[in-house]
């Protein structure tokens, strides 16, 4: 909320209409479909699947993640401490917990990584969130999950389950969570407002917030194959 207030005030100061508070009552798909959308954050998989021609990209979130370029993130392969796998290739046919079918870091990125190496995972548990996927792996409900590197940084601050798992590898970098606005809106003032908000953020919020910049990636950065339905991989 503190971040939105900073963005909102900067937008208003530059003549862009912005609502007083965030709307957290609608589903993400309702928000992204709204013709009067001011600002939202979208995962690249639903963007590629449905919203590429329905919204205006402002820029990808840059968290300064290890092994990633500006505006990129990657998914980490996470297993329990006692799991025998030493690298992701050892997870062929392993049971997987995923947060949702339309999550790039929780499913799509891992699936594309596996297809490129001619291996398959066994999606078994749908958890609803990355944190729940972590808990499912720790509890033995699945052998592994994939979580984007930024979310895992946050989970290490708040969830002791992170002390019971290992990271055994990562996918290739791809566009991070992307800020969008309604189709036809000029992205420039929104990009400026977000950068201003990042610069104005109080130091006490920075570790959890994490955002360092917003990067306008080229269209081709989002030309990533759409993954298969995870249920088609059930063994």
Order of alpha helices (4+ residues) and beta strands (2+ residues): alpha-alpha-beta-beta-beta-beta-beta-alpha-beta-alpha-beta-alpha-beta-beta-beta-alpha-alpha-beta
